[in-house]
Amino acid sequence: MSPEASTLRVQSYWDAHIHDSVIARQEAGTELFFQELAEYHFDKLDYLMRVAGFDRYAGKRVLEVGCGIGIDLVRFARGGARVTGVDLSERAVELAGKNFSYQGLAAQLEVMDGEALKYADSSFDFVYAHGVLQYTPNPERMVSEIRRVLKPGGEALLQVYNRWSWLNALSKITRVDIEHLNAPILRLYSPEEFKRLVSAFASVSIFTERFPVKSRLHRGVMAFFYNSLFVPAFNLIPRIFVKSFGWHLIAKAVK
Ligand SMILES: C[S@@+](CC[C@H](N)C(=O)[O-])C[C@H]1O[C@@H](n2cnc3c(N)ncnc32)[C@H](O)[C@@H]1O
């Protein structure tokens, strides 16, 4: 398949599967829809408020690659950053625009391939790509673009999925697919593979996050097993023993 064809397949998948919209009860594009998805996002990713640094970039230029409907980008904007968001999905960018206008916040939002950013070298103080590299046809190219548009000394926060994680093991044991397994591209990484992917940065620290919390994704017996048995049992294990097995591998990288 040509590179263009694989990018088009990724684009049309994400146009049709706006991230997390499967749990939405509210009509897409309404103010309540964005509230519902933001609440779900920060419940599920309870580490983000601690790790993302939403308030650290006041007055700075922040780029989010693969911004989806802008849930995280809104937080950077609320923290005073001058924000730009790009996504391959036209539908996601259109919804992100609505999200920002409900919030009364400004953002530059564009449909753009994160593997071919149309920004000059050294344009941004911080680049954020959360849950994006694992879905793009050529992650090496995206990392190289992210590094190119960062100012020297600028930072990137990048998240991919950890192959050696509790969620991947649970999915194999229960035969319940991980989300977006039907996306045209979905890669899992070992910490070593992820380290290699970001090795061009001057310094990188890699760690894992995302441990089990109650989920609205499951129904019936599965919901009972997951929410009432698995989550409390897992969380009895002292974190020190499981800390390498988080579902999200995060790189904090400095150019
Ligand atoms: C799992 S969603 C994550 C959305 C958001 N970052 C979040 O954490 O909620 C993946 C997003 O990455 C976008 N994406 C995938 N490949 C991309 C690319 N090459 N350039 C820009 N966006 C891309 C998809 O369109 C989709 O919106």
The ligand as an ORCA input file, in Angstrom:
! r2SCAN-3c Opt
* xyz 0 1
  C      -6.666      7.606     20.160
  S      -6.987      9.152     19.397
  C      -6.225     10.234     20.599
  C      -6.831     11.607     20.609
  C      -6.297     12.512     21.709
  N      -4.883     12.746     21.565
  C      -6.609     11.927     23.068
  O      -5.685     11.520     23.781
  O      -7.794     11.881     23.429
  C      -5.796      9.207     18.053
  C      -5.851     10.480     17.237
  O      -4.654     10.571     16.452
  C      -4.994     11.081     15.182
  N      -3.930     10.733     14.229
  C      -3.511      9.503     13.858
  N      -2.510      9.603     12.950
  C      -2.294     10.928     12.754
  C      -1.406     11.668     11.928
  N      -0.531     11.083     11.124
  N      -1.454     13.025     11.988
  C      -2.349     13.657     12.790
  N      -3.222     12.995     13.572
  C      -3.201     11.650     13.565
  C      -6.341     10.448     14.897
  O      -7.037     11.108     13.867
  C      -7.024     10.521     16.260
  O      -7.764     11.697     16.421
*
